[in-house]
Amino acid sequence: MGPEAAVDVTIVGGCGHVGLPLGIAFADRGLTVRLYDLNADACDTVNRAELPFAEPGAAEILSEVIAAGRLSATTDVSSVARADHVVVVIGTPIDEHHNPDLNAVQAAIEEIADNLVDGQLLVLRSTVYPGVTAMVEQLVARKGLEVDVAFCPERIAEGRAMTELYELPQIVASRSPRAIERATKLFRNLTHEVLLLEPEEAELAKLFTNTWRYIKFATANQLFMMANDFGLDYERIRTALAFNYPRAADLPGAGFAAGPCLFKDTMQLAAFNNNNFQLGQASVMVNEGLPLYVVARLEQQFDLSDMTVGILGMSFKAGSDDIRSSLSYKLKRILRFKARAVLCTDPYVTVDPDLVPLEAVLAPPSTGGADLLVIATPHPEYVAFTTDVPVVDIWNLRDGGVRV
Ligand SMILES: NC(=O)c1ccc[n+]([C@@H]2O[C@H](COP(=O)([O-])OP(=O)(O)OC[C@H]3O[C@@H](n4cnc5c(N)ncnc54)[C@H](O)[C@@H]3O)[C@@H](O)[C@H]2O)c1
């Protein structure tokens, strides 16, 4: 596919964790796709038919669609002009004070606006602060563009994109019947179930989805700490209460609840509601407080100042190489202050030069290995290794871990 060729879809932010699987899936279904991204390294990687990050099932299809000439990546913003559909999936992070950048998507669209052309469908797919779709509609109208605008949120979980993109129902929202028709047709390439909402309803639907999940994890973590402080095993209680009792089947296990979406989307919702979101804010305190709780409890059992602690797993969830907002790094910061030394390992993460191989962490303490191990991420690799030192396992991954 030459750089000038017209395509069915251009994805803005197309080399990211959401944009790339989406582009691969559209191309897999026969559409021609261009990924526009500011990240030149990621574009080069994709054009070599390699993934810039791990996403199970994506590599094989990427090779096929690149070879077939149906997908390519570029840093050239003019590529936006040569597509029937423009899908925007740039990141929407919060700042160091947990404030969402209300103008992130708007600013990205300002950047591409000179390249939007009449007759296009503009699909917003980032998880946005409520009201952003309306803001974009106004921006497009102010520029005198005849461009249809729709908001179609992404609801996949990282690591499951290549199945969930084809399985999850798609929410489509727009004030324009033509945009609804076009967006519905576009996403029917992936899934047959399409649900229609008003744009503001859809913006809240996406934020509610992530916040609900985050609150559930916080509930589990609070109950875990409560049982643990009382000298009882939360997982034993959870297993019993959920057994053949469907109303409680969705109570999660305890563990670090983090990553690039759940926390920041809870904060987006809090900001939207004038910082009045006690349940969400309490969930932040509980989930973000868990590493501190674990270390405080360990201090009651061990003299950490005289120990090397090994942290097993640095990504924010099992089987992933993504360290964004991972609580393993918060645990590391606390332990670097409390322990004699900290060793960190992860079989998936490639971007952190301070990581050491698992064997180095599991080496005898007399030869530099850890005196105490904490499973921070429940990677399957940590179910079955053998060691003589205590293993802290709040995830209940193994038999016989030490209680915190
Ligand atoms: N990661 C997930 O599992 C997930 C799931 C559902 C929804 N979301 C939402 O999707 C959005 C994207 O998340 P992500 O995890 O893919 O982020 P990401 O950081 O992995 O990807 C964003 C991409 O956009 C590019 N980019 C940023 N600004 C740009 C611009 N102005 N022009 C062109 N490219 C630009 C970046 O270089 C990056 O490659 C966020 O709103 C997120 O909340 C993420």
The ligand as an SDF file (V2000), in Angstrom:
LIG
                    3D

 44 48  0  0  0  0  0  0  0  0999 V2000
   -5.1950    0.0950   27.1570 N   0  0  0  0  0  0  0  0  0  0  0  0
   -6.4120   -0.4480   27.2570 C   0  0  0  0  0  0  0  0  0  0  0  0
   -6.5600   -1.6460   27.5790 O   0  0  0  0  0  0  0  0  0  0  0  0
   -7.6420    0.3660   26.9400 C   0  0  0  0  0  0  0  0  0  0  0  0
   -8.8660   -0.2710   26.8500 C   0  0  0  0  0  0  0  0  0  0  0  0
   -9.9790    0.4850   26.5200 C   0  0  0  0  0  0  0  0  0  0  0  0
   -9.8530    1.8510   26.3090 C   0  0  0  0  0  0  0  0  0  0  0  0
   -8.6440    2.4700   26.4240 N   0  0  0  0  0  0  0  0  0  0  0  0
   -8.5360    3.8980   26.1540 C   0  0  0  0  0  0  0  0  0  0  0  0
   -8.0000    4.0410   24.8520 O   0  0  0  0  0  0  0  0  0  0  0  0
   -7.1970    5.2400   24.7770 C   0  0  0  0  0  0  0  0  0  0  0  0
   -5.8000    4.8750   24.2850 C   0  0  0  0  0  0  0  0  0  0  0  0
   -5.1640    4.0700   25.2550 O   0  0  0  0  0  0  0  0  0  0  0  0
   -3.8710    3.2280   24.9240 P   0  0  0  0  0  0  0  0  0  0  0  0
   -3.6560    2.3190   26.0810 O   0  0  0  0  0  0  0  0  0  0  0  0
   -3.9510    2.6670   23.5530 O   0  0  0  0  0  0  0  0  0  0  0  0
   -2.7710    4.3840   24.9450 O   0  0  0  0  0  0  0  0  0  0  0  0
   -1.3010    4.2800   24.3080 P   0  0  0  0  0  0  0  0  0  0  0  0
   -0.5080    5.3240   24.9910 O   0  0  0  0  0  0  0  0  0  0  0  0
   -0.8400    2.8630   24.2980 O   0  0  0  0  0  0  0  0  0  0  0  0
   -1.5330    4.6900   22.7870 O   0  0  0  0  0  0  0  0  0  0  0  0
   -1.7830    5.9940   22.3630 C   0  0  0  0  0  0  0  0  0  0  0  0
   -1.0100    6.2200   21.0730 C   0  0  0  0  0  0  0  0  0  0  0  0
   -1.3520    7.5200   20.5980 O   0  0  0  0  0  0  0  0  0  0  0  0
   -0.2000    8.1370   20.0910 C   0  0  0  0  0  0  0  0  0  0  0  0
   -0.4930    9.5770   20.0970 N   0  0  0  0  0  0  0  0  0  0  0  0
   -0.6350   10.3860   21.1720 C   0  0  0  0  0  0  0  0  0  0  0  0
   -0.9870   11.6270   20.7700 N   0  0  0  0  0  0  0  0  0  0  0  0
   -1.0950   11.5870   19.4270 C   0  0  0  0  0  0  0  0  0  0  0  0
   -1.4240   12.5480   18.4420 C   0  0  0  0  0  0  0  0  0  0  0  0
   -1.7310   13.8060   18.7810 N   0  0  0  0  0  0  0  0  0  0  0  0
   -1.4250   12.1750   17.1470 N   0  0  0  0  0  0  0  0  0  0  0  0
   -1.1070   10.8960   16.7920 C   0  0  0  0  0  0  0  0  0  0  0  0
   -0.7810    9.9410   17.6930 N   0  0  0  0  0  0  0  0  0  0  0  0
   -0.7740   10.2790   18.9900 C   0  0  0  0  0  0  0  0  0  0  0  0
    0.9140    7.6880   21.0060 C   0  0  0  0  0  0  0  0  0  0  0  0
    2.1600    7.8010   20.3900 O   0  0  0  0  0  0  0  0  0  0  0  0
    0.5050    6.2290   21.2760 C   0  0  0  0  0  0  0  0  0  0  0  0
    1.0930    5.3370   20.3430 O   0  0  0  0  0  0  0  0  0  0  0  0
   -7.2380    5.8510   26.1780 C   0  0  0  0  0  0  0  0  0  0  0  0
   -8.2650    6.8060   26.2310 O   0  0  0  0  0  0  0  0  0  0  0  0
   -7.5740    4.6630   27.0540 C   0  0  0  0  0  0  0  0  0  0  0  0
   -8.2050    5.0470   28.2470 O   0  0  0  0  0  0  0  0  0  0  0  0
   -7.5200    1.7430   26.7170 C   0  0  0  0  0  0  0  0  0  0  0  0
  1  2  1  0
  2  3  2  0
  2  4  1  0
  4  5  1  0
  4 44  2  0
  5  6  2  0
  6  7  1  0
  7  8  2  0
  8  9  1  0
  8 44  1  0
  9 10  1  0
  9 42  1  0
 10 11  1  0
 11 12  1  0
 11 40  1  0
 12 13  1  0
 13 14  1  0
 14 15  2  0
 14 16  1  0
 14 17  1  0
 17 18  1  0
 18 19  2  0
 18 20  1  0
 18 21  1  0
 21 22  1  0
 22 23  1  0
 23 24  1  0
 23 38  1  0
 24 25  1  0
 25 26  1  0
 25 36  1  0
 26 27  1  0
 26 35  1  0
 27 28  2  0
 28 29  1  0
 29 30  1  0
 29 35  2  0
 30 31  1  0
 30 32  2  0
 32 33  1  0
 33 34  2  0
 34 35  1  0
 36 37  1  0
 36 38  1  0
 38 39  1  0
 40 41  1  0
 40 42  1  0
 42 43  1  0
M  CHG  2   8   1  16  -1
M  END
$$$$
